């Protein structure tokens, strides 16, 4: 799976939810995906908070923030 395609998909779906006034909830079946699921979730966090990452990305990196660990 392409990261760019995944992030484009998340952006499209998050925008659609926002336009429709819907709550966003990302559920992933984690039976055999303990490595990839946090990474995929992290990309969703980065897309959802892209303005925050654009503004505070350097600071977040300095303090060791990892979106794969959630919020």
N, C-alpha and C positions, 0 to 999 in steps of 0.2 A: 504494500500500500504506500502510496506517495504521501509524504507529509503535507505537501502543498495542496494536494487534492483533499486530504482530510480536513485541513484548516479551512479550505474554501467551502466544503460541505458544512462544517460547523458554523461558519460565518453566515451562510445562506439560511440555515435552519434557525439560528439565534435571531437573525433579523426578522424572519417570518413570525417567530413567536412574539417578538417585541411589537411588530406591526399589528398583530391580532390580540395583543394584551394577554398573552398566555404565560403561565409560569414555565420555567425551564427546569427539567430534571433529567440528568444523565444516569441511566442505569446500565450496568454492564454485567454480564454473566461471567463470574470470575473463577470458574471451576478449574480450568487448565491455563488460564491466561494471567497468572500472577505477575509476570514480568511485563507484558505488553499493556495490560489494562491501565496501570498508573501512568505510563507514558502517553497513551491515548487520552486519558483524562487530563493530563497536564497540557496537552495541546488545546483541549477545549477551554481550560482555565485561561490559557494565554490569549485565545481568541476573544473570550468573554470580557476579559480585562485588558484588551489591547491598548486602550488609552492610558491605563495605569502603567503598563509596561513601557509604553512610549515615553511617558513623563518621568518615571522613577526606576527605569530598567537598570541604570548604573548602580543606584543605591541598593536595589534588591539583589543585584549580583554581588555587591560588596558584603552584604550581610548573610549571603549564602542561601537566599530563598530559592526553593525548587518547586515549581508548580506541580510536579509529579506527586508531591506529598500532600496536595490539597491546600486548603487555606488554613 
